[in-house]
Amino acid sequence: MLVAIFIGQTNQPLLPGLNKYESMFMWGIATFSLICLGFARVVLMKGIAAAKNSLKPLHDKLSQYRFSLIRYLVICEVPALLSIILFMLTGNFVFQVFAAVFLGFMLAATPIRRRVIAALELNELEQSELE
């Protein structure tokens, strides 16, 4: 995002002729972003539910959690990257706001110990193994 801002401020937009379609792009990226966010949350919740309800050992549960988290991050990265590309093409900072919002969603899913324990509802023995 910072590189895109630097390039956008030092140079002209790559395709300034696209500015006449700016509102269409904004509505399109907003709709696409909401769809991606909903799909990403469903993927993450299904992965967590599968790991939580599994009788597998802790290592396998954490692997399932990690895999679903990676899928969530990849799905969230698509609209963020598309927003950055649209910013570089049009020069409109609204697209950087979309990218920043998705960066916030990705940072909110950061796997800290407390959040993983709460998501998987680990018992005391598994919590001590995690630490």
C-alpha positions as semicolon CSV with decimal commas, in nm:
position;residue;x (nm);y (nm);z (nm)
1;M;0,000;0,000;0,000
2;L;0,282;0,238;0,085
3;V;0,461;0,168;-0,241
4;A;0,138;0,230;-0,432
5;I;0,091;0,562;-0,252
6;F;0,449;0,663;-0,329
7;I;0,411;0,571;-0,695
8;G;0,073;0,742;-0,712
9;Q;0,211;1,063;-0,564
10;T;0,527;1,077;-0,774
11;N;0,366;0,981;-1,107
12;Q;0,033;1,029;-1,273
13;P;-0,227;0,752;-1,251
14;L;-0,144;0,477;-1,498
15;L;-0,478;0,502;-1,680
16;P;-0,638;0,839;-1,598
17;G;-0,906;0,771;-1,862
18;L;-1,063;0,521;-1,622
19;N;-1,168;0,805;-1,389
20;K;-1,496;0,839;-1,576
21;Y;-1,584;0,486;-1,452
22;E;-1,472;0,560;-1,096
23;S;-1,814;0,529;-0,930
24;M;-1,877;0,200;-1,108
25;F;-1,542;0,069;-0,985
26;M;-1,619;0,182;-0,629
27;W;-1,953;0,004;-0,620
28;G;-1,802;-0,300;-0,787
29;I;-1,511;-0,327;-0,543
30;A;-1,744;-0,266;-0,247
31;T;-1,977;-0,545;-0,359
32;F;-1,689;-0,780;-0,440
33;S;-1,526;-0,701;-0,104
34;L;-1,842;-0,779;0,093
35;I;-1,886;-1,107;-0,093
36;C;-1,522;-1,202;-0,029
37;L;-1,548;-1,105;0,338
38;G;-1,861;-1,314;0,387
39;F;-1,707;-1,612;0,210
40;A;-1,381;-1,575;0,408
41;R;-1,566;-1,568;0,740
42;V;-1,767;-1,878;0,646
43;V;-1,448;-2,062;0,549
44;L;-1,279;-1,963;0,876
45;M;-1,578;-2,055;1,093
46;K;-1,622;-2,392;0,920
47;G;-1,251;-2,467;0,965
48;I;-1,261;-2,373;1,333
49;A;-1,577;-2,579;1,387
50;A;-1,416;-2,880;1,220
51;A;-1,104;-2,845;1,433
52;K;-1,305;-2,789;1,752
53;N;-1,531;-3,091;1,701
54;S;-1,244;-3,316;1,603
55;L;-1,117;-3,595;1,826
56;K;-0,770;-3,551;1,679
57;P;-0,471;-3,452;1,894
58;L;-0,386;-3,087;1,953
59;H;-0,125;-3,076;1,677
60;D;-0,383;-3,176;1,416
61;K;-0,639;-2,930;1,553
62;L;-0,385;-2,651;1,526
63;S;-0,300;-2,758;1,172
64;Q;-0,668;-2,740;1,076
65;Y;-0,696;-2,399;1,241
66;R;-0,384;-2,275;1,060
67;F;-0,510;-2,402;0,724
68;S;-0,849;-2,231;0,764
69;L;-0,677;-1,910;0,877
70;I;-0,450;-1,913;0,570
71;R;-0,754;-1,960;0,346
72;Y;-0,925;-1,667;0,524
73;L;-0,621;-1,445;0,469
74;V;-0,590;-1,540;0,102
75;I;-0,956;-1,465;0,036
76;C;-0,924;-1,128;0,215
77;E;-0,607;-1,046;0,022
78;V;-0,782;-1,061;-0,317
79;P;-1,003;-0,750;-0,272
80;A;-0,717;-0,566;-0,100
81;L;-0,484;-0,632;-0,393
82;L;-0,756;-0,540;-0,642
83;S;-0,811;-0,213;-0,454
84;I;-0,441;-0,130;-0,469
85;I;-0,435;-0,200;-0,842
86;L;-0,740;0,022;-0,898
87;F;-0,572;0,297;-0,694
88;M;-0,264;0,280;-0,913
89;L;-0,477;0,290;-1,227
90;T;-0,710;0,574;-1,124
91;G;-0,525;0,760;-0,847
92;N;-0,836;0,769;-0,625
93;F;-0,756;0,725;-0,256
94;V;-1,093;0,562;-0,183
95;F;-0,945;0,239;-0,315
96;Q;-0,663;0,265;-0,060
97;V;-0,929;0,292;0,211
98;F;-1,080;-0,037;0,089
99;A;-0,735;-0,196;0,105
100;A;-0,675;-0,056;0,455
101;V;-1,008;-0,193;0,578
102;F;-0,917;-0,539;0,455
103;L;-0,575;-0,509;0,613
104;G;-0,762;-0,443;0,938
105;F;-0,974;-0,756;0,888
106;M;-0,659;-0,960;0,831
107;L;-0,486;-0,815;1,136
108;A;-0,795;-0,882;1,348
109;A;-0,755;-1,254;1,272
110;T;-0,396;-1,262;1,401
111;P;-0,357;-1,593;1,586
112;I;-0,258;-1,499;1,939
113;R;-0,263;-1,768;2,206
114;R;-0,572;-1,635;2,385
115;R;-0,770;-1,615;2,061
116;V;-0,672;-1,966;1,949
117;I;-0,764;-2,114;2,287
118;A;-1,100;-1,936;2,281
119;A;-1,173;-2,037;1,922
120;L;-1,091;-2,403;1,976
121;E;-1,218;-2,412;2,337
122;L;-0,920;-2,617;2,449
123;N;-0,923;-2,794;2,783
124;E;-0,655;-2,728;3,046
125;L;-0,427;-3,012;2,934
126;E;-0,430;-2,892;2,573
127;Q;-0,374;-2,531;2,687
128;S;-0,062;-2,635;2,875
129;E;0,063;-2,817;2,563
130;L;0,003;-2,501;2,358
131;E;0,207;-2,287;2,596
